[in-house]
Amino acid sequence: IGWEPSYARRNHVYTMRPPIEDWIVWREIRFEAEIKKWGWFIDYWMEGGLCRDIFTNDLTTPEHFERLTQPIMYAQAELLAAQEFLGSVPPTIDEHCKNDMENCKPVAIASFEKIVDPETGPQEVDRFVSAIEGKVGLNVIEEEARECVWRELIINGKGNTNTYRDRDGNGPDETQYRFTLEQMHTIQDEIARLRSKYSQGHWLDDGIAQSLVEYLDSYTAENDEEIRNMT
């Protein structure tokens, strides 16, 4: 599907959930690559745009990095073979982080789950709003109005665009979309890899990295509980 047909159907986004059987087909085809990409995405920003391979986490060349950003054109086996052929390569920063941005290092991170949680939402929003407040060219609403706006958007569902909650009642309940036990362990392994990486060495002095570790710990605990309920 090209960009134009997708854009033309943008009003259908977040309006329904797919049948469970369709979800299972997608899950079995895409799971391994998607969990790898999740960890790769975190590494990319935490390391300021350092070019790494999605599947091995090894350093890679700008040319191979470009291939990785066009997954429709290359099969996973092709990408793995190309990375293996490269051998050892020097560290390289993505050109996007040199030419389009001052740098790719995050100044704040936040958790979607905490943003939509009634108990933690307003405080979580403040985590990243405070990072952009006062920046040239960026206007943010007054601090005293933020919780009200958050409540209207997240709790009361106001606004002029669909969000994830607009799917409720149109398709299976979201609790029916489950991963297998083996897949849950794969998720935990990737979380553990990231936690280990960002909880030692020079990362211990990085406040953003330590915030990330806290989020990873919460994901680990939540997934552990789900795994216990599956066994």
C-alpha positions as CSV (number, residue, x, y, z in Angstrom):
1,I,0.0,0.0,0.0
2,G,1.4,3.3,-1.0
3,W,1.4,6.6,0.9
4,E,-1.5,8.2,-1.0
5,P,-4.0,5.3,-0.4
6,S,-3.0,5.2,3.2
7,Y,-3.3,9.0,3.7
8,A,-6.8,8.9,2.0
9,R,-7.9,6.5,4.7
10,R,-6.4,8.3,7.6
11,N,-9.9,8.9,9.1
12,H,-10.2,5.1,9.5
13,V,-7.2,5.0,11.9
14,Y,-8.1,3.8,15.4
15,T,-11.7,3.0,14.5
16,M,-11.7,-0.8,14.8
17,R,-9.7,-3.8,15.8
18,P,-8.9,-6.6,13.4
19,P,-10.2,-10.2,13.8
20,I,-8.1,-12.3,16.2
21,E,-7.2,-14.7,13.3
22,D,-5.7,-11.8,11.3
23,W,-3.8,-10.7,14.4
24,I,-2.3,-14.2,14.8
25,V,-1.2,-14.3,11.2
26,W,0.5,-10.9,11.5
27,R,2.0,-11.9,14.9
28,E,3.6,-15.1,13.6
29,I,5.1,-13.4,10.6
30,R,6.3,-10.2,12.2
31,F,7.0,-10.8,15.8
32,E,10.7,-11.5,15.7
33,A,11.5,-8.6,13.5
34,E,9.2,-6.2,15.5
35,I,10.7,-6.9,18.9
36,K,14.2,-6.5,17.4
37,K,13.2,-3.2,15.9
38,W,11.8,-2.0,19.2
39,G,15.2,-2.5,20.9
40,W,17.0,-1.1,17.9
41,F,14.9,2.0,18.0
42,I,15.8,2.6,21.6
43,D,19.5,2.0,21.0
44,Y,19.4,4.4,18.0
45,W,18.2,7.4,20.0
46,M,20.0,6.6,23.3
47,E,23.3,6.3,21.3
48,G,22.7,9.5,19.4
49,G,22.0,7.9,16.0
50,L,24.8,5.3,16.0
51,C,24.3,3.0,13.1
52,R,23.6,-0.6,14.2
53,D,22.1,-3.6,12.6
54,I,18.6,-4.5,13.7
55,F,19.0,-8.2,14.0
56,T,22.5,-8.5,15.5
57,N,22.9,-5.1,17.3
58,D,26.4,-4.9,15.8
59,L,27.8,-1.7,14.4
60,T,27.0,-1.3,10.7
61,T,27.8,0.9,7.7
62,P,25.7,3.8,6.5
63,E,24.9,1.9,3.3
64,H,23.6,-1.1,5.2
65,F,21.8,1.1,7.7
66,E,19.9,2.6,4.7
67,R,18.8,-0.9,3.7
68,L,17.5,-1.6,7.2
69,T,15.2,1.5,6.9
70,Q,13.6,0.0,3.7
71,P,12.5,-3.4,4.9
72,I,10.0,-3.9,2.2
73,M,12.8,-4.1,-0.4
74,Y,14.9,-6.6,1.5
75,A,14.2,-9.9,3.1
76,Q,15.5,-10.5,6.6
77,A,17.8,-13.3,5.3
78,E,19.3,-10.8,2.8
79,L,19.9,-8.2,5.5
80,L,21.5,-10.7,7.9
81,A,23.8,-12.0,5.1
82,A,24.8,-8.5,4.2
83,Q,25.7,-7.6,7.8
84,E,27.7,-10.8,8.2
85,F,29.7,-10.0,5.1
86,L,30.7,-6.6,6.5
87,G,32.6,-8.0,9.4
88,S,33.9,-5.4,11.9
89,V,33.1,-1.8,11.0
90,P,33.9,1.5,12.7
91,P,31.2,3.5,14.6
92,T,29.2,5.8,12.3
93,I,26.5,8.3,13.2
94,D,23.5,8.5,10.9
95,E,23.6,11.4,8.5
96,H,20.1,12.4,9.7
97,C,21.6,13.2,13.1
98,K,24.2,15.4,11.5
99,N,22.3,17.2,8.8
100,D,18.7,17.4,10.0
101,M,19.1,17.7,13.8
102,E,21.5,19.2,16.1
103,N,21.9,15.7,17.5
104,C,19.8,12.6,18.1
105,K,20.3,12.3,21.9
106,P,17.0,12.5,23.8
107,V,16.5,15.2,26.4
108,A,13.6,13.4,28.0
109,I,11.7,10.2,27.7
110,A,8.2,9.3,28.7
111,S,6.0,6.2,28.9
112,F,2.8,5.9,26.9
113,E,1.3,3.6,29.5
114,K,2.0,6.2,32.2
115,I,0.7,9.1,30.1
116,V,-2.7,7.4,29.7
117,D,-2.8,6.2,33.3
118,P,-5.2,8.4,35.4
119,E,-2.8,8.3,38.4
120,T,0.4,9.2,36.6
121,G,-0.7,10.9,33.4
122,P,-0.2,14.6,34.2
123,Q,3.1,14.1,35.9
124,E,4.3,12.0,33.0
125,V,3.4,14.7,30.5
126,D,5.3,17.2,32.5
127,R,8.5,15.1,32.1
128,F,8.8,15.9,28.5
129,V,6.9,19.2,28.3
130,S,9.5,20.7,30.7
131,A,12.2,19.6,28.3
132,I,10.8,21.8,25.4
133,E,9.4,24.6,27.4
134,G,11.2,27.9,26.6
135,K,12.7,26.5,23.4
136,V,12.9,29.0,20.4
137,G,10.0,28.3,18.0
138,L,8.1,26.0,20.4
139,N,5.0,27.3,22.2
140,V,3.5,25.2,25.0
141,I,0.4,25.9,27.0
142,E,0.6,27.3,30.5
143,E,1.5,24.8,33.3
144,E,-1.8,25.4,35.2
145,A,-3.8,24.3,32.1
146,R,-1.9,21.2,31.2
147,E,-3.7,18.8,33.5
148,C,-7.1,20.0,32.3
149,V,-6.1,19.6,28.7
150,W,-4.7,16.1,29.4
151,R,-7.9,15.1,31.2
152,E,-10.1,16.3,28.3
153,L,-8.0,14.5,25.7
154,I,-7.1,11.3,27.5
155,I,-9.9,10.7,30.1
156,N,-12.9,12.4,28.4
157,G,-11.9,11.6,24.8
158,K,-12.3,15.1,23.4
159,G,-10.4,16.4,20.4
160,N,-10.8,16.2,16.7
161,T,-8.9,13.0,15.9
162,N,-9.2,9.3,16.8
163,T,-7.1,7.7,19.4
164,Y,-6.5,4.2,20.6
165,R,-9.6,4.2,22.8
166,D,-11.9,4.8,19.8
167,R,-11.4,1.2,18.8
168,D,-13.2,0.0,21.9
169,G,-16.5,-1.7,21.1
170,N,-15.6,-2.2,17.4
171,G,-13.9,-5.6,17.3
172,P,-12.6,-8.1,19.9
173,D,-11.5,-6.8,23.3
174,E,-7.8,-5.9,23.4
175,T,-7.2,-8.5,26.1
176,Q,-7.7,-11.2,23.5
177,Y,-4.6,-10.2,21.5
178,R,-2.0,-12.3,23.2
179,F,1.5,-13.5,22.7
180,T,2.6,-17.1,23.1
181,L,4.7,-18.1,26.2
182,E,7.8,-18.4,24.0
183,Q,7.2,-14.9,22.6
184,M,6.8,-13.5,26.0
185,H,10.2,-14.9,27.0
186,T,11.6,-13.3,23.8
187,I,10.2,-10.0,24.9
188,Q,11.7,-10.4,28.3
189,D,15.1,-11.3,26.8
190,E,15.2,-8.1,24.7
191,I,14.2,-6.0,27.7
192,A,16.9,-7.7,29.8
193,R,19.5,-6.9,27.0
194,L,18.6,-3.2,27.1
195,R,18.5,-3.0,30.9
196,S,21.9,-4.6,31.2
197,K,23.4,-2.3,28.6
198,Y,22.0,0.9,30.2
199,S,22.6,0.1,33.8
200,Q,26.4,-0.1,33.7
201,G,29.5,1.8,32.7
202,H,29.2,5.4,31.6
203,W,25.4,5.0,31.4
204,L,25.2,5.1,35.2
205,D,25.9,8.8,35.0
206,D,23.3,9.4,32.3
207,G,19.9,10.5,33.8
208,I,18.0,9.6,30.7
209,A,19.4,6.1,30.7
210,Q,18.5,5.6,34.3
211,S,14.9,6.8,33.6
212,L,14.9,4.2,30.8
213,V,16.0,1.5,33.2
214,E,13.1,2.4,35.5
215,Y,10.7,1.9,32.6
216,L,12.3,-1.3,31.6
217,D,12.0,-2.6,35.2
218,S,8.3,-1.8,35.2
219,Y,7.8,-3.7,31.9
220,T,9.7,-6.7,33.2
221,A,7.5,-6.8,36.3
222,E,4.3,-6.6,34.3
223,N,5.4,-9.2,31.8
224,D,6.6,-11.5,34.7
225,E,3.1,-11.4,36.1
226,E,1.5,-12.2,32.7
227,I,3.9,-15.1,32.2
228,R,3.0,-16.5,35.7
229,N,-0.7,-16.4,34.7
230,M,0.1,-18.3,31.5
231,T,2.0,-21.2,33.2
